[in-house]
Amino acid sequence: MTNLTVVPRTAPIAIAPKPAHHLFSSRQHSNDVSLMNSMTSNDSTDSDSAVSGNGTSCESCLRRRLKCVMGEDDESCISCHIHGILCSLGQSPQPRKRKLARDLTETSNVKRGSPGRSDNRRRQRQASFSSTTASTSLIEEMANFGGSTLLQRTLGLQTDRYSQYIGLTTDFEPSLINLSPFDPQDESLLARGALRKVNHATPGHEHQIDDVEEIQRLVAPHGRKLIDLYFEVVHPAFPVLQKNVFYEKYERDYREFSPPLLAAVYLLAINWWDYSEELSTFQRPNVRELERLIRSSLADAMWRPKLSTVQAGLLLSQRPDGDQWAPTAQLVAVAQELGLHLDCTHWKIPPWEKGLRKRLAWALYMQDKWGALVHGRPSHIFGSNWIVQPLAANDFPDAELDEQAREEKTDIERGRTLFAQMIYLTQVLAEILETFYTLQAMQNISDAGPQGTHLVLAMAKPIQLKLKDWYAGLPGAIRMDSSFQSGSVAPTRLSSIGYLHLAYFAAEITLHRRIIRSLEADSQAVDPYVQHICRSAAKARLISAMDFVNRLTPQHLRAFWFFASKTNFALIGTFGSLLWATSPGREEADWYRRRLGEYRWTLSVSSKAGESKGLTEFAMGMLDISTGLLKKLPEKPELSRSGSAIEFDTGRRQSLLSMGISSTGGEPHSGMASADISSVQSPESPIDSSDEDYDTFAPMAGMASMGD
């Protein structure tokens, strides 16, 4: 029997078309079966590497400490040809150049003035294309970039490159790619281009410089002030940029940025124009023109995606009217091309870039899951194809904490905690959506027939416990009753912790909405006592959510809010409308009507001119729509206190107790007197009596599902 040779499995590799006069690089990685596609443009300062066939480098390559190789016309080296520079090697006579130390072992012994100089140079140039051992990699070039730079050996932050993840079912076979020879830099050339494991690059982008110049002109002379404002207000609570790298590039040359990212930072920062004493006295830039530029340039960038493409898309989505579902789908697709859904722990990239990729990946995860909630659409990200590791402390740049004032350090540390907790809360939300709101989940509940409500309660139990545990374990720095709230921090400092707490209530409401709907659908099959407990728990959540909104201060309202927040404010009103519509009697319905009126007033006083205006105006508009529809409800019966009491004989009550159903706080009533739980604890401590009632759902649901 013939023994078949096992071909080693390969890791992320970059592949690109091979334009004329270009050398492309590749870099080996770990043994994950995945590929990365690499492209380059002809206008970057980060040029491809080249090797001179005769050991003599031109002046340009010497200055950049690069080896060079002559082009086909023998008039200039490839590097100079790419950058449109007059090559000194094409001039006559040629001065003798000092060889770099690393050239000595790789250059020919042919004399410069020998008759066969041109032919030898051409043959050696051709050999350099066929043998990757003679090439110097892009990352080696970046390592020798003039001066100290954080961009050395990076993966996704160079001006002229973008990455494209190639999956296992494409026309490239990973098992065969590993048969290609790799040079000491773990790079290899193929006929279609170059291979680099975990790599990136960018094809031609003719209008990029023009777009960047136009963006800068629109904000001039306030560009730097807007950058500072962005990193003061937005970045701590939404750290999808690398602050020190961003400033390094901006100080060197703003033209190094991709147009959509630079415009997105400016556009988002302008929301806090009046918050800055220095900017508030000037006229705001043309926001509409900035929006046009960012959308057009972002659409172009989708064809040559980089990490900056995802960053720009995420920032644009945080605008008051910036979130749309279709662009979220595009961002997920771009992220998959960049390999953001993979575990980059062992990738050969700088540690800080690993942290950036993880933060970007989780920010996209949040965008997808909360977008699925607010738009009512299926999520694009599934756990079976998501292996991004949880964020750790070293995934955030420590440099941000250096030489910062105490209050700024506090903001940064609070923001990191906030971001990490929002990720975990989003994972719980994803479980809620997957358990109750997918088409398959809804069909399963429908197929359960009269036992549908019991099935819902049984599935809701473990999720509710996760929400309780999450809230109970919140660090003190991001609680509403934290030192910030107590006034130990200057009142001029903004705090974004509000968007996290609001998201918690939105998750709770999303869970309870499904329970209330199920109760209405199976009202004849569900015990009235269980209905009362469910409605009491839902009412407690509504009261706590409204109380939370009522306690927000200008320090919260004027801060950065996650994109889903305006809809989350609206969900509170929607939930109240649902409880109003499903109230069994007129008294309870009138109570919800009054509370919704109070909630609208709270939203209106929060809707002042400034950053929070659109945030709460949207919720008011949706509340007006839902309450307007409620006016068409048929008149509900008037239930007296005695008439609304749920009557149980002793045996029936004991039966319920034996199944774990209990009531806290006296006899259960569906009327207003007992259902009014306005004395429940404040949002920072949501574990109230209604939670204890809720804990009793699972035992009954389990017994009912067995035919009890």
C-alpha positions in Angstrom: 0.0 0.0 0.0 1.3 3.4 -0.9 1.8 5.7 2.0 0.4 9.2 1.3 2.4 12.1 2.5 0.5 14.3 4.9 0.8 17.9 3.9 1.2 20.2 6.9 -1.7 22.6 7.4 -0.9 26.2 7.0 -1.9 29.4 8.7 -3.2 32.9 7.6 -1.5 33.8 4.3 -1.7 36.9 2.2 -2.1 36.6 -1.5 -2.3 39.4 -4.1 -2.2 39.9 -7.8 1.4 40.6 -9.0 1.6 44.0 -10.8 4.5 44.8 -12.9 7.7 45.9 -11.1 6.3 45.0 -7.6 7.8 42.6 -5.1 5.3 41.3 -2.5 6.0 39.9 0.8 4.6 37.1 3.0 5.0 36.1 6.6 4.5 32.8 8.2 2.2 32.4 11.2 0.8 29.6 13.3 -1.0 26.5 12.1 -4.5 27.9 11.6 -5.9 27.0 8.2 -6.6 30.5 6.9 -5.3 32.9 4.3 -4.9 36.6 4.1 -4.9 38.5 0.8 -2.3 41.3 0.3 -2.4 44.3 -2.1 -0.2 47.3 -2.5 -0.6 50.7 -4.1 2.0 52.9 -5.8 1.8 55.9 -3.6 2.9 54.8 -0.2 5.9 55.7 1.8 6.0 52.1 2.9 7.3 50.7 -0.4 8.0 47.1 -1.2 11.5 45.8 -0.7 14.0 45.4 -3.5 17.5 44.0 -4.0 20.1 45.4 -6.2 21.6 42.9 -8.5 25.1 44.4 -8.5 25.4 45.3 -4.9 25.0 49.0 -5.6 22.0 50.9 -4.1 20.6 54.1 -5.5 20.6 57.3 -3.4 16.9 56.9 -2.5 17.2 53.3 -1.4 20.3 54.2 0.6 18.5 56.9 2.5 15.7 54.5 3.3 18.2 51.8 4.1 16.7 49.4 1.5 18.2 47.0 -1.0 17.2 47.8 -4.5 16.8 46.0 -7.8 16.9 47.4 -11.3 13.8 47.5 -13.4 13.4 46.1 -16.9 14.5 49.3 -18.6 17.8 49.4 -16.6 17.1 53.1 -16.1 15.9 53.0 -12.6 15.4 50.6 -9.7 11.9 49.2 -9.0 11.5 51.2 -5.7 12.2 54.5 -7.5 9.9 53.5 -10.4 7.1 52.8 -8.0 7.4 56.1 -6.2 8.1 58.2 -9.4 11.6 59.2 -8.2 14.5 59.9 -10.5 16.8 57.0 -9.8 20.5 57.8 -9.4 21.5 54.4 -10.9 20.1 55.5 -14.3 22.4 58.6 -14.4 25.9 58.4 -15.9 28.5 58.3 -14.6 27.4 56.6 -11.4 29.2 57.5 -8.2 30.4 54.7 -6.0 28.0 54.0 -3.2 28.7 52.6 0.2 27.3 49.2 0.6 25.1 48.4 3.5 26.4 45.7 5.8 23.5 43.4 5.1 24.2 43.7 1.3 27.7 42.2 1.5 26.6 38.6 1.8 24.0 38.8 -1.0 25.6 40.9 -3.7 27.4 39.8 -6.8 31.2 40.0 -7.3 30.7 41.6 -10.7 32.5 44.9 -11.1 30.5 48.0 -11.8 32.4 48.9 -14.9 32.5 45.3 -16.4 31.1 44.9 -20.0 28.5 42.4 -18.8 27.1 44.7 -16.1 23.7 45.2 -17.7 23.1 41.6 -18.6 24.2 40.4 -15.2 22.0 42.9 -13.5 19.0 41.8 -15.5 19.6 38.1 -14.8 20.0 38.8 -11.1 16.9 40.9 -11.1 14.9 38.1 -12.7 16.4 35.7 -10.1 15.3 37.9 -7.3 11.7 37.6 -8.5 11.9 33.8 -8.6 13.7 33.3 -5.3 12.2 34.7 -2.2 15.4 34.2 -0.3 16.8 37.3 -2.0 14.0 39.6 -1.0 13.5 41.8 2.0 10.0 41.8 3.5 7.7 44.7 4.0 7.8 44.2 7.8 11.6 44.4 7.6 11.3 47.7 5.8 8.9 49.0 8.4 11.3 47.9 11.1 13.9 50.1 9.5 11.5 53.0 9.1 13.3 56.3 10.0 13.0 57.2 13.6 11.0 55.6 16.4 7.6 54.6 15.3 4.8 52.4 16.6 4.0 51.4 13.1 6.9 49.0 12.8 5.9 45.5 11.9 2.2 46.3 12.1 -0.5 44.3 10.3 -3.4 46.7 9.6 -2.3 50.3 10.1 -0.2 51.1 7.0 -1.4 53.6 4.5 -0.9 51.5 1.4 -2.1 48.1 2.5 -5.3 46.2 3.5 -5.9 42.7 4.4 -8.3 40.2 3.0 -9.1 36.9 4.8 -9.3 33.9 2.4 -11.5 31.2 3.7 -11.0 27.4 3.5 -13.5 27.0 0.5 -11.9 29.4 -1.9 -9.9 28.5 -5.0 -6.7 28.6 -2.9 -5.8 25.3 -1.2 -3.9 25.9 2.1 -2.4 22.5 2.1 -0.7 23.2 -1.3 0.5 26.7 -0.4 2.8 25.3 2.2 4.7 23.6 -0.5 6.0 26.9 -1.8 9.5 27.9 -0.7 9.6 30.5 2.1 12.5 32.8 2.8 14.0 33.6 6.2 11.3 36.2 6.6 8.7 33.4 6.1 7.7 34.9 2.8 7.0 33.4 -0.6 6.1 34.5 -4.1 3.6 32.8 -6.4 2.6 33.6 -10.0 -0.5 35.4 -8.8 1.4 37.4 -6.3 2.9 37.1 -2.8 2.0 35.1 0.2 2.2 36.4 3.6 0.6 34.8 6.6 -1.6 37.2 8.5 -1.0 40.1 6.1 -2.5 43.2 4.5 -2.1 45.8 1.8 -3.9 48.3 -0.4 -4.3 48.6 -4.2 -4.3 52.0 -5.9 -6.4 54.6 -4.3 -6.3 57.6 -6.7 -8.6 59.9 -4.8 -7.4 59.2 -1.3 -5.0 62.1 -0.9 -7.5 64.5 -2.5 -10.2 63.3 -0.1 -8.0 63.7 3.0 -7.0 67.2 1.9 -10.7 68.2 1.4 -11.6 66.7 4.8 -8.8 68.6 6.5 -9.8 71.8 4.7 -13.4 71.5 6.0 -12.3 71.4 9.6 -9.3 73.8 9.4 -7.9 75.3 11.5 -9.6 73.2 14.2 -8.5 69.7 13.2 -6.2 69.1 16.2 -8.7 70.5 18.7 -11.3 68.1 17.3 -8.9 65.2 17.7 -8.3 66.2 21.3 -12.0 66.5 21.9 -12.7 63.0 20.4 -10.1 61.4 22.7 -11.5 63.2 25.7 -15.2 62.4 25.3 -15.6 59.4 23.0 -12.5 57.3 23.2 -12.5 56.4 26.9 -16.0 54.7 26.6 -15.5 53.3 23.1 -11.8 52.5 22.6 -11.7 51.3 19.0 -8.6 53.4 18.1 -5.1 53.2 19.3 -4.6 56.7 20.7 -0.8 56.9 20.7 -0.6 55.5 17.2 -3.3 57.9 16.0 -1.4 60.9 17.4 1.9 59.7 16.0 0.5 59.5 12.5 -1.4 62.8 12.9 1.7 64.7 14.0 3.8 63.2 11.2 1.3 63.8 8.4 -2.5 63.6 8.5 -2.3 62.3 4.9 -1.3 58.9 6.3 -4.9 58.4 7.4 -7.6 56.8 5.4 -10.2 59.5 4.5 -13.2 57.8 6.1 -11.5 57.3 9.5 -10.2 60.8 9.8 -13.6 62.2 8.7 -15.4 59.9 11.2 -13.3 61.1 14.1 -13.9 64.7 13.1 -17.6 64.1 12.5 -18.2 62.4 15.9 -16.2 65.0 17.8 -18.2 67.9 16.3 -21.2 66.6 18.4 -19.4 68.1 21.4 -18.4 71.3 19.7 -20.2 73.4 22.2 -18.7 71.4 25.1 -15.2 72.8 24.2 -14.7 76.4 25.4 -12.1 76.9 22.6 -14.3 75.7 19.8 -17.7 77.0 20.9 -16.9 80.5 19.8 -16.3 79.5 16.2 -18.7 78.4 13.5 -19.1 74.6 13.2 -17.6 72.9 10.1 -19.8 71.8 7.2 -21.2 68.6 8.7 -23.2 67.7 5.6 -20.1 67.9 3.4 -18.1 65.8 5.9 -20.9 63.2 5.8 -20.8 63.1 2.1 -17.1 62.6 2.0 -17.0 59.9 4.6 -19.8 57.9 2.9 -18.2 58.0 -0.5 -14.7 57.3 0.8 -16.0 54.5 3.0 -17.7 52.9 0.1 -14.4 53.0 -1.8 -12.5 51.6 1.1 -14.8 48.6 1.2 -13.0 47.4 -1.9 -9.6 47.6 -0.2 -10.5 47.1 3.5 -8.1 47.7 6.4 -8.6 48.0 10.1 -9.3 51.7 9.5 -12.3 50.7 7.4 -13.9 48.9 10.3 -13.0 51.7 12.7 -14.5 54.3 10.4 -17.7 52.3 10.0 -18.1 51.7 13.7 -17.6 55.4 14.5 -20.0 56.5 11.7 -22.6 54.2 13.2 -22.4 56.0 16.6 -23.7 59.2 15.0 -27.3 60.1 16.2 -28.7 59.1 12.8 -25.7 57.0 11.6 -26.9 53.5 12.4 -28.4 51.4 9.6 -28.6 47.7 9.3 -27.2 47.2 5.8 -23.8 48.9 6.6 -23.5 46.7 9.7 -23.7 43.7 7.4 -21.0 45.2 5.3 -18.8 45.8 8.3 -19.1 42.2 9.4 -18.1 41.0 5.9 -15.1 43.4 5.9 -14.1 42.2 9.4 -14.2 38.6 8.2 -11.9 39.5 5.3 -9.5 41.0 7.8 -9.7 38.0 10.0 -11.1 39.9 13.0 -13.3 36.9 13.9 -10.1 34.8 14.5 -7.9 34.4 17.6 -4.8 36.6 17.0 -3.1 35.6 20.2 -0.2 34.0 18.5 0.1 36.1 15.4 3.4 37.7 14.6 2.3 41.3 15.1 3.0 43.8 17.9 1.2 43.1 21.2 -0.6 46.5 21.1 -2.0 45.6 17.6 -3.3 42.3 19.0 -5.2 44.3 21.6 -6.5 46.7 19.0 -7.8 43.8 16.8 -9.6 42.3 19.8 -11.2 45.6 20.8 -12.3 46.2 17.3 -13.7 42.6 17.0 -15.7 43.0 20.2 -17.0 46.4 19.2 -18.2 44.9 15.9 -19.8 42.1 17.9 -21.7 44.7 20.0 -22.7 46.6 16.8 -24.1 43.4 15.3 -26.0 42.1 18.3 -27.5 45.5 19.4 -28.2 46.3 15.7 -30.1 43.0 15.5 -32.2 44.1 18.5 -33.0 47.6 17.5 -33.7 46.7 13.8 -35.4 43.4 14.5 -33.1 41.5 12.1 -31.1 38.3 12.2 -27.6 38.6 13.6 -24.7 38.1 11.3 -22.2 36.7 13.9 -22.5 33.2 15.2 -20.6 31.6 18.1 -19.5 28.7 15.9 -17.5 31.0 13.8 -16.3 33.4 16.5 -13.1 32.6 18.4 -12.0 36.0 19.6 -10.6 35.8 23.0 -12.0 37.8 25.9 -10.4 41.2 26.6 -7.7 41.3 29.2 -6.0 44.3 30.9 -3.0 44.2 28.5 -5.3 44.6 25.5 -5.6 48.3 26.4 -2.7 50.6 25.8 -0.9 51.5 29.0 0.6 54.5 27.3 -2.7 56.3 27.6 -2.3 56.4 31.4 1.2 57.9 31.2 1.5 61.5 32.2 -2.3 61.9 32.5 -4.1 64.0 35.1 -5.8 62.1 37.8 -9.3 62.8 36.4 -8.2 61.8 33.0 -6.8 58.5 34.3 -10.1 57.9 36.1 -12.0 58.5 32.9 -9.8 56.1 31.0 -10.0 53.3 33.6 -13.7 53.7 34.0 -14.1 53.6 30.2 -12.2 50.3 30.0 -14.3 48.7 32.6 -17.4 50.1 31.0 -16.4 48.7 27.6 -15.6 45.2 29.0 -18.9 45.0 30.9 -20.8 46.1 27.8 -19.3 43.2 25.9 -20.4 40.6 28.5 -23.9 42.2 28.7 -24.0 41.9 24.9 -23.3 38.2 25.1 -26.3 37.8 27.4 -28.4 39.8 24.9 -27.2 37.5 22.1 -28.4 34.6 24.2 -31.8 36.2 24.6 -32.1 36.9 20.9 -31.0 33.4 20.0 -33.3 31.7 22.6 -36.5 33.7 21.9 -36.4 35.8 18.7 -34.9 33.6 15.9 -37.4 32.1 13.4 -36.6 28.6 14.7 -37.0 29.6 18.3 -40.4 31.2 17.7 -41.5 28.2 15.7 -40.5 25.9 18.6 -42.5 27.9 21.1 -45.5 27.9 18.7 -45.3 24.2 18.2 -45.4 23.7 22.0 -49.1 24.8 21.9 -50.6 25.3 25.4 -47.3 24.6 27.0 -45.6 27.5 25.1 -45.6 29.8 28.0 -44.2 27.2 30.3 -41.4 26.6 27.8 -40.7 30.3 27.6 -40.5 30.6 31.4 -38.2 27.6 31.6 -35.8 29.1 29.0 -36.0 32.5 30.6 -34.9 31.3 34.1 -31.1 30.8 33.5 -30.9 34.0 31.4 -32.6 36.0 34.1 -30.1 34.7 36.6 -27.2 35.7 34.4 -28.6 39.3 34.2 -28.9 39.4 38.0 -25.4 38.1 38.5 -24.0 40.5 36.0 -25.7 43.5 37.7 -24.7 42.4 41.2 -21.1 42.0 40.1 -20.7 45.5 38.5 -17.6 47.3 39.7 -18.3 50.3 41.9 -16.6 52.7 39.4 -19.4 52.2 36.9 -22.4 52.1 39.2 -24.9 54.9 39.2 -24.1 55.5 42.8 -20.4 55.6 42.2 -18.0 58.3 43.5 -18.7 60.2 40.2 -22.3 60.4 41.1 -21.6 61.5 44.7 -19.8 64.6 43.4 -16.2 63.7 44.2 -15.4 64.3 40.5 -15.7 67.7 38.9 -19.1 68.3 37.5 -17.6 69.3 34.2 -16.4 65.8 33.6 -18.8 63.7 31.4 -19.6 60.1 32.1 -20.8 57.5 29.6 -21.9 54.9 32.2 -25.5 55.7 31.4 -25.4 53.8 28.1 -24.4 50.6 30.0 -27.2 50.8 32.5 -29.7 51.7 29.8 -28.6 48.6 27.9 -29.1 46.5 30.9 -32.8 47.6 31.2 -33.2 47.1 27.4 -32.0 43.5 27.8 -34.4 42.9 30.7 -37.2 44.4 28.8 -36.5 42.3 25.7 -36.7 39.2 27.9 -39.9 40.3 29.7 -41.6 41.4 26.4 -41.4 37.8 25.2 -42.9 36.5 28.5 -45.8 39.0 28.4 -46.6 38.2 24.8 -46.6 34.5 25.6 -49.0 35.1 28.5 -51.4 36.9 26.2 -51.2 34.2 23.6 -51.9 31.4 26.1 -54.0 33.2 28.7 -56.4 30.3 29.1 -53.6 27.8 29.6 -51.6 29.7 32.2 -52.5 29.8 35.9 -53.8 33.3 37.0 -51.3 33.3 39.8 -48.4 32.7 37.5 -49.7 35.5 35.3 -49.8 37.8 38.3 -46.2 37.0 39.2 -45.0 37.6 35.6 -46.8 40.9 35.3 -45.6 42.1 38.7 -42.0 41.3 37.7 -42.4 43.1 34.4 -43.9 46.1 36.2 -41.0 46.2 38.6 -38.6 46.3 35.6 -40.5 49.2 34.0 -40.5 51.2 37.2 -36.8 50.7 37.7 -36.0 51.7 34.1 -38.1 54.9 34.4 -36.5 55.7 37.7 -33.1 55.3 36.1 -33.9 57.7 33.3 -35.3 60.2 35.8 -32.0 60.2 37.7 -29.8 61.0 34.7 -27.9 64.2 35.1 -26.4 66.6 32.4 -23.0 64.9 33.0 -24.6 61.7 31.7 -26.9 63.1 29.0 -24.1 65.2 27.4 -21.6 62.3 27.3 -21.1 59.7 24.6 -23.9 57.2 24.2 -23.7 53.9 22.4 -25.6 53.9 19.1 -28.5 51.7 20.4 -29.2 54.0 23.2 -31.9 56.1 21.5 -33.8 53.0 20.7 -33.3 51.6 24.2 -34.9 54.8 25.6 -37.8 54.1 23.3 -38.0 50.5 24.3 -38.9 51.6 27.8 -41.9 53.4 26.5 -42.8 50.5 24.2 -42.7 48.1 27.1 -45.0 50.4 29.2 -47.4 50.5 26.3 -47.4 46.7 26.0 -48.3 46.4 29.7 -51.0 49.1 29.3 -52.5 47.2 26.4 -52.5 43.9 28.2 -53.8 45.2 31.5 -56.7 43.1 32.7 -58.6 46.0 34.2 -59.2 49.8 33.8 -57.4 50.7 37.0 -54.2 49.1 36.0 -54.4 50.5 32.5 -54.9 54.0 33.9 -51.8 53.5 36.1 -49.6 52.7 33.1 -51.1 55.6 31.2 -50.1 58.0 33.9 -46.6 56.6 34.2 -46.1 56.8 30.5 -47.1 60.5 30.7 -44.5 61.1 33.4 -41.9 59.2 31.3 -42.6 61.5 28.4 -42.1 64.5 30.5 -38.8 63.2 31.8 -37.7 62.7 28.2 -38.8 66.2 27.2 -36.8 67.9 29.9 -33.8 65.8 28.9 -34.2 66.8 25.3 -32.4 70.2 25.5 -30.4 71.8 22.8 -27.1 69.9 22.6 -25.8 66.4 22.4 -28.8 64.7 24.0 -31.4 66.3 21.8 -31.7 63.5 19.3 -31.2 60.9 21.9 -34.5 61.5 23.7 -36.5 63.1 20.9 -36.6 59.7 19.1 -37.9 58.0 22.2 -40.6 60.7 22.6 -41.7 60.2 19.0 -42.0 56.5 19.4 -43.9 56.9 22.6 -46.4 59.2 21.0 -47.0 56.7 18.3 -47.5 53.8 20.6 -49.8 55.7 23.0 -51.7 57.0 20.0 -52.4 53.4 19.0 -53.6 52.6 22.5 -56.4 55.1 22.2 -58.1 52.6 19.9 -58.2 49.9 22.6 -61.7 48.7 23.6 -62.8 49.9 27.0 -61.4 47.7 29.8 -63.6 46.4 32.6 -63.5 48.1 36.0 -62.2 45.7 38.6 -62.7 46.2 42.3 -60.1 45.2 44.8 -62.1 42.2 45.9 -63.3 41.3 42.5 -59.8 41.3 41.1 -58.4 39.1 43.8 -57.3 35.7 42.7 -59.3 33.2 44.6 -57.6 30.0 45.5 -58.9 27.1 47.6 -56.6 25.7 50.2 -55.7 22.7 48.2 -55.0 24.6 45.0 -52.7 27.1 46.9 -50.8 24.3 48.6 -50.4 22.6 45.2 -48.8 25.8 43.8 -46.6 26.1 46.8 -45.4 22.5 46.4 -44.3 23.3 42.9 -42.2 26.2 44.1 -44.6 29.1 43.3 -44.6 31.6 46.2 -45.6 35.1 46.8 -43.6 37.7 48.7 -45.3 40.5 50.4 -48.8 39.2 51.2 -51.7 37.8 49.2 -51.3 37.9 45.4 -53.7 40.3 43.7 -53.9 41.4 40.1 -55.5 44.7 41.0 -53.7 48.0 41.3 -53.3 48.0 45.1 -51.0 45.0 45.2 -49.5 45.3 41.8 -48.1 48.8 42.5 -44.5 48.0 43.3 -43.3 51.5 43.3 -41.3 50.8 46.5 -38.9 48.5 44.7 -35.2 49.1 45.0 -33.4 51.5 42.7 -31.7 50.2 39.5 -28.3 49.7 41.0 -29.9 47.0 43.1 -32.5 45.3 40.9 -32.7 42.1 43.0 -36.1 42.8 44.5 -39.1 40.8 45.6 -40.2 40.3 42.0 -37.0 38.6 41.3 -37.7 36.1 44.1 -41.1 35.5 42.5 -39.4 35.0 39.1 -37.1 32.4 40.6 -40.1 30.1 41.0 -41.0 29.9 37.3 -38.6 27.1 36.4 -39.9 24.4 38.8 -43.5 24.8 37.6 -42.5 25.1 34.0 -40.5 21.9 34.3 -43.4 20.0 35.8 -45.8 21.3 33.3 -43.7 20.3 30.4 -43.8 16.7 31.7 -47.6 16.8 31.5 -48.5 17.9 35.0 
